[in-house]
Structure formats: structure tokens, C-alpha cells
Amino acid sequence: MKKCGIATVVVLVAMLAGCHAAPKDTKIDYLDRVYSKAEYLADANLRSKVLSTCDNNEGELLNDANCVNANLARMDIGNAERAKAAQKEEARLNNIK
């Protein structure tokens, strides 16, 4: 019975240890989790707000996962816009020939 009691205590302690909140993985106070690049691509308002925060606090937030993901989304959008503009310019030049 003593072994059973110790095992029960160990199991209870392990269960209770898992009940506390996980540490926040971002330093941005109004976010409760890390958002993916895809989420930032899909939500322009969130992306804009986070990028503003990141750009205004580069020293502190440079390596924050939300800043990294929001910046990756911004770069993807910029690359897509440049590619579209290049295609448009190429079509315009082809029409001149």
C-alpha cells in the first residue's frame, strides 16, 4: 500500500505541474501567443499593428517571434507586389515592340 500511495502522490504532483499557464512566447504585451506568417498574411490589421510595435521597438523586439513572422509576411507581400509590377511593365514593353 505504501508504494501505491507514493505513486499516487507522484501522479498528482505531475498533473498539477501541468496545470499552470504556459509562459508567453512573445514580448508584445497585447498578444497572448505567437502568430504564424500565414496568419499575418491573412490579417492586414493585425500585421499592421504588430509591425508598428516592432518598428518602434527594434532593440527590444528584434528577435521576437511575432516581429519575425510579421516581417516575413511583409516581405512576402512586397515581393508579390514587385513581381506583379514587373509583369505589368514587361507586358507594357512587349506592346511597344
N, C-alpha and C positions, 0 to 999 in steps of 0.2 A: 504494500500500500504506500510506503514511503516513496518508492520510485514513481508511482503513479501521481502522487501529489507534486513532486518536483517537476515532472514532465508537464503537468497542468499549469504550474506557475510559469514555466519557460514559454509555453504556448501563449498564455495570456499576456506576458510581457512583450512577446514578439508581435502579437496582434495590436496591442496598444501603441507600440512604437510606430506602426504603420498608419495610425490614425491622425497624426499631426499633419498640418498642411505642408506641402512640398515647398521648398524655397523658390522664391520668384527668380526667374532666369533673365530678367531684364531690369535695367536701372531706370527705365522710364516709368515714372510713378503712376500714370493713369492707365497703364497696360498691366493686365494680370497674367499674361503669357507671351510666348514668342510666336509671332505670326509668320507664316511662310511667305516666300516670294510670290507664290501664286495668289495668296490672299491679298497681298499688297497690289498685285496687278489688277485684281478684280474690284478693289475698293479704293477709288480715287480719293475720297475724303480721308480715309484712314491713312493712306500713303502720304498725302499732303501734310496732314497734322504731324505724323511721325517724322517725316523729312524735315519739317520746320524745327521740331525739337532737336533733332540730331544735328542739323546745320548750325544751330545756335549754341550747341554744347559739344563741339567736336572733341575737345580734350578729354572730357569725361565719358562721352558716349561713342567714341570712335569704333570700338570693338564690340559694342552691344549688339546682340544677335538681331534685334529688331531694326537697328540702324543699318546693319549689313544687308538684311533681306529687303528693306525698303529701298536702299540704294541700288541693289541688284535689279529690282523691279524698275526703278527709274532709268537705269542703263538699258534694260531691255526695251522700254518704251522709246527711248531716244534712238536706239539702233533701228527699231522698226520704222520710226518717222523718217530717219535719214535714208533708209532703204527705199521707202515709198517715194521720197522726194527725188532720189537718184533715178528710179524707174520713170517717174514723170518727166524728168529732164531728158533722159535717154529717148523717150517717145517723142518729145518735142524736137530734139535734134534729128531724129530719124525722119520726121515730117518735113524738115527743112531741105533735106537732100533731094 
